[in-house]
Amino acid sequence: MKSWQGLTCGLALAVLALWPVGDALAASVSGRSSTVLEWFDTAGEDTAVPAFQYLQFNALDIADKGYDFRGYGRLGYDLADEVYDSYDDSRLYYAYLEKRDFLTEDLDFRLGRQFISTTAGASVMDGLRLDYGFLDNYGLTVFGGGDVAYYEGYNAKDAIVGAEVTGRFLETLDLGLSYVAKFDGGLLSQELFGLDVEYDIADMLYVYSETQYDYLSDRVSYFLAGAKYHHFANWSARLEYLYSLPVFSSTSIYSVFAVDEYEELMGELTYNFSNGWRAFGRYTREMYVDFDDADVLEAGIEKIRTDRFSGYLTGVYRSDDDGQDMEGFKLYLACLFNRYVQAGAGINLDVYERSINYFDDETDTDDTTSKRYWADMTVYFNKQINLQAKVERIESDLWDYYNRGRVRLNILF
């Protein structure tokens, strides 16, 4: 308990220390503090009680010079000392300084810990990113630094470098070409190329595609192609194909093992028939290498909260020859009782988790059934402070059942 008190007090002091920074630097300061307490049953039938303190902090237009700082991190501690180390550590998700129109009006920079995302690859990086726009319709991004995903400490040999070129053609055609290289201990571990295409034809048919090419393995590792018809305001249709093949680091032992590809074909139709109401139907064909393909049908209705009520009801049917057939539904209802309290309850029945005894030919037990029941509540004290709570019970043939709960206090400033 003393350790948790120390972490809490330390973060509280940090918030108090950072609070006057905005005034001192003539910056606009905002952020959010979230104190979270969880509890759940572990596989060893013990109860874990991890606690976290999150802080998001923004200081904009520092010293009236257009420099912005953004940071987000957490302190973590397991009060019961029962869970993995990942629950019992502190993390810095991002913390960077950025400036638009740096040196010239077309150049932006971002320095620090940040998330890098391109079609070629993604990572959390400690480094520098530069964005340069030219000739009105074109952009160039270059970045480089330490790859946080690789190293536990700070090792200059664990690095990531990359670039992306984007352009707009024919008014609505967007093209992007990206490159990412990762180094593990100074050795080239991944080298990936990406190509993305977006084209809106006559404001009626939106087509898109993403391709990732693994240069070291000489193969396409990811491909997505789709089209969405959106000419009418009330309904739309979407058709999508996905191909995925895992990419391992060349320095990893898993890189020498054969990996299975996965393909998916999906068609979806949605209809907005009233204010906040949406109905949909979806068909998915899941295609595997070592297992039989599966057909999944989903249909449901969703209510987005426009006044007091919100929720959804979805029916799910899955069929395959491996025995993972299932029929289930997902249901959630929530109500905003007044301006202070919102509460809801839900159930996922036979659609949550699935596992089957492929390696036990002597049993016909199907471990695909799973049930999850939960209730949640949010109390709004005012526009800056709210309290969220959620309790749930998870059941399955594989894990029997376990309980989970979470309480979160959010303070906006």
QUIVEN-V658176 format. One record per residue. N is the residue number from 0. SS is DSSP state (A for helix, B for strand, O for the rest). Layout:
n=N ss=SS
n=N ss=SS
This chain:
n=0 ss=O
n=1 ss=A
n=2 ss=A
n=3 ss=A
n=4 ss=A
n=5 ss=A
n=6 ss=A
n=7 ss=A
n=8 ss=A
n=9 ss=A
n=10 ss=A
n=11 ss=A
n=12 ss=A
n=13 ss=A
n=14 ss=A
n=15 ss=A
n=16 ss=A
n=17 ss=A
n=18 ss=A
n=19 ss=O
n=20 ss=A
n=21 ss=A
n=22 ss=A
n=23 ss=A
n=24 ss=O
n=25 ss=O
n=26 ss=O
n=27 ss=B
n=28 ss=B
n=29 ss=B
n=30 ss=B
n=31 ss=B
n=32 ss=B
n=33 ss=B
n=34 ss=B
n=35 ss=B
n=36 ss=B
n=37 ss=B
n=38 ss=B
n=39 ss=B
n=40 ss=B
n=41 ss=O
n=42 ss=O
n=43 ss=O
n=44 ss=O
n=45 ss=O
n=46 ss=B
n=47 ss=B
n=48 ss=O
n=49 ss=B
n=50 ss=B
n=51 ss=B
n=52 ss=B
n=53 ss=B
n=54 ss=B
n=55 ss=B
n=56 ss=B
n=57 ss=B
n=58 ss=B
n=59 ss=B
n=60 ss=B
n=61 ss=B
n=62 ss=O
n=63 ss=O
n=64 ss=O
n=65 ss=O
n=66 ss=B
n=67 ss=B
n=68 ss=B
n=69 ss=B
n=70 ss=B
n=71 ss=B
n=72 ss=B
n=73 ss=B
n=74 ss=B
n=75 ss=B
n=76 ss=B
n=77 ss=B
n=78 ss=O
n=79 ss=O
n=80 ss=O
n=81 ss=O
n=82 ss=O
n=83 ss=O
n=84 ss=A
n=85 ss=A
n=86 ss=A
n=87 ss=O
n=88 ss=O
n=89 ss=O
n=90 ss=B
n=91 ss=B
n=92 ss=B
n=93 ss=B
n=94 ss=B
n=95 ss=B
n=96 ss=B
n=97 ss=B
n=98 ss=B
n=99 ss=O
n=100 ss=O
n=101 ss=O
n=102 ss=O
n=103 ss=O
n=104 ss=O
n=105 ss=O
n=106 ss=B
n=107 ss=B
n=108 ss=B
n=109 ss=B
n=110 ss=B
n=111 ss=B
n=112 ss=B
n=113 ss=B
n=114 ss=B
n=115 ss=B
n=116 ss=B
n=117 ss=O
n=118 ss=O
n=119 ss=O
n=120 ss=O
n=121 ss=B
n=122 ss=B
n=123 ss=B
n=124 ss=B
n=125 ss=B
n=126 ss=B
n=127 ss=B
n=128 ss=B
n=129 ss=B
n=130 ss=B
n=131 ss=B
n=132 ss=B
n=133 ss=B
n=134 ss=O
n=135 ss=O
n=136 ss=O
n=137 ss=B
n=138 ss=B
n=139 ss=B
n=140 ss=B
n=141 ss=B
n=142 ss=B
n=143 ss=B
n=144 ss=B
n=145 ss=B
n=146 ss=B
n=147 ss=O
n=148 ss=O
n=149 ss=O
n=150 ss=O
n=151 ss=O
n=152 ss=O
n=153 ss=O
n=154 ss=O
n=155 ss=O
n=156 ss=O
n=157 ss=O
n=158 ss=B
n=159 ss=B
n=160 ss=B
n=161 ss=B
n=162 ss=B
n=163 ss=B
n=164 ss=B
n=165 ss=B
n=166 ss=B
n=167 ss=B
n=168 ss=B
n=169 ss=O
n=170 ss=O
n=171 ss=O
n=172 ss=B
n=173 ss=B
n=174 ss=B
n=175 ss=B
n=176 ss=B
n=177 ss=B
n=178 ss=B
n=179 ss=B
n=180 ss=B
n=181 ss=B
n=182 ss=B
n=183 ss=B
n=184 ss=O
n=185 ss=O
n=186 ss=B
n=187 ss=B
n=188 ss=B
n=189 ss=B
n=190 ss=B
n=191 ss=B
n=192 ss=B
n=193 ss=B
n=194 ss=B
n=195 ss=B
n=196 ss=B
n=197 ss=B
n=198 ss=B
n=199 ss=B
n=200 ss=B
n=201 ss=O
n=202 ss=O
n=203 ss=O
n=204 ss=B
n=205 ss=B
n=206 ss=B
n=207 ss=B
n=208 ss=B
n=209 ss=B
n=210 ss=B
n=211 ss=B
n=212 ss=B
n=213 ss=B
n=214 ss=O
n=215 ss=O
n=216 ss=O
n=217 ss=O
n=218 ss=B
n=219 ss=B
n=220 ss=B
n=221 ss=B
n=222 ss=B
n=223 ss=B
n=224 ss=B
n=225 ss=B
n=226 ss=B
n=227 ss=B
n=228 ss=B
n=229 ss=O
n=230 ss=O
n=231 ss=O
n=232 ss=O
n=233 ss=O
n=234 ss=B
n=235 ss=B
n=236 ss=B
n=237 ss=B
n=238 ss=B
n=239 ss=B
n=240 ss=B
n=241 ss=B
n=242 ss=B
n=243 ss=B
n=244 ss=O
n=245 ss=O
n=246 ss=O
n=247 ss=O
n=248 ss=O
n=249 ss=O
n=250 ss=O
n=251 ss=O
n=252 ss=A
n=253 ss=A
n=254 ss=A
n=255 ss=A
n=256 ss=O
n=257 ss=O
n=258 ss=O
n=259 ss=O
n=260 ss=O
n=261 ss=B
n=262 ss=B
n=263 ss=B
n=264 ss=B
n=265 ss=B
n=266 ss=B
n=267 ss=B
n=268 ss=B
n=269 ss=B
n=270 ss=B
n=271 ss=B
n=272 ss=B
n=273 ss=B
n=274 ss=O
n=275 ss=O
n=276 ss=B
n=277 ss=B
n=278 ss=B
n=279 ss=B
n=280 ss=B
n=281 ss=B
n=282 ss=B
n=283 ss=B
n=284 ss=B
n=285 ss=B
n=286 ss=B
n=287 ss=O
n=288 ss=O
n=289 ss=O
n=290 ss=O
n=291 ss=O
n=292 ss=O
n=293 ss=B
n=294 ss=B
n=295 ss=B
n=296 ss=B
n=297 ss=B
n=298 ss=B
n=299 ss=B
n=300 ss=B
n=301 ss=B
n=302 ss=B
n=303 ss=O
n=304 ss=O
n=305 ss=O
n=306 ss=O
n=307 ss=O
n=308 ss=B
n=309 ss=B
n=310 ss=B
n=311 ss=B
n=312 ss=B
n=313 ss=B
n=314 ss=B
n=315 ss=B
n=316 ss=B
n=317 ss=B
n=318 ss=B
n=319 ss=B
n=320 ss=O
n=321 ss=O
n=322 ss=O
n=323 ss=O
n=324 ss=O
n=325 ss=B
n=326 ss=B
n=327 ss=B
n=328 ss=B
n=329 ss=B
n=330 ss=B
n=331 ss=B
n=332 ss=B
n=333 ss=B
n=334 ss=B
n=335 ss=B
n=336 ss=O
n=337 ss=O
n=338 ss=O
n=339 ss=O
n=340 ss=B
n=341 ss=B
n=342 ss=B
n=343 ss=B
n=344 ss=B
n=345 ss=B
n=346 ss=B
n=347 ss=B
n=348 ss=B
n=349 ss=O
n=350 ss=O
n=351 ss=O
n=352 ss=O
n=353 ss=O
n=354 ss=O
n=355 ss=O
n=356 ss=O
n=357 ss=O
n=358 ss=O
n=359 ss=O
n=360 ss=O
n=361 ss=O
n=362 ss=O
n=363 ss=O
n=364 ss=O
n=365 ss=O
n=366 ss=O
n=367 ss=O
n=368 ss=O
n=369 ss=B
n=370 ss=B
n=371 ss=B
n=372 ss=B
n=373 ss=B
n=374 ss=B
n=375 ss=B
n=376 ss=B
n=377 ss=B
n=378 ss=B
n=379 ss=B
n=380 ss=O
n=381 ss=O
n=382 ss=O
n=383 ss=O
n=384 ss=B
n=385 ss=B
n=386 ss=B
n=387 ss=B
n=388 ss=B
n=389 ss=B
n=390 ss=B
n=391 ss=B
n=392 ss=B
n=393 ss=B
n=394 ss=B
n=395 ss=B
n=396 ss=O
n=397 ss=O
n=398 ss=O
n=399 ss=B
n=400 ss=B
n=401 ss=B
n=402 ss=B
n=403 ss=B
n=404 ss=B
n=405 ss=B
n=406 ss=B
n=407 ss=B
n=408 ss=B
n=409 ss=B
n=410 ss=B
n=411 ss=B
n=412 ss=O
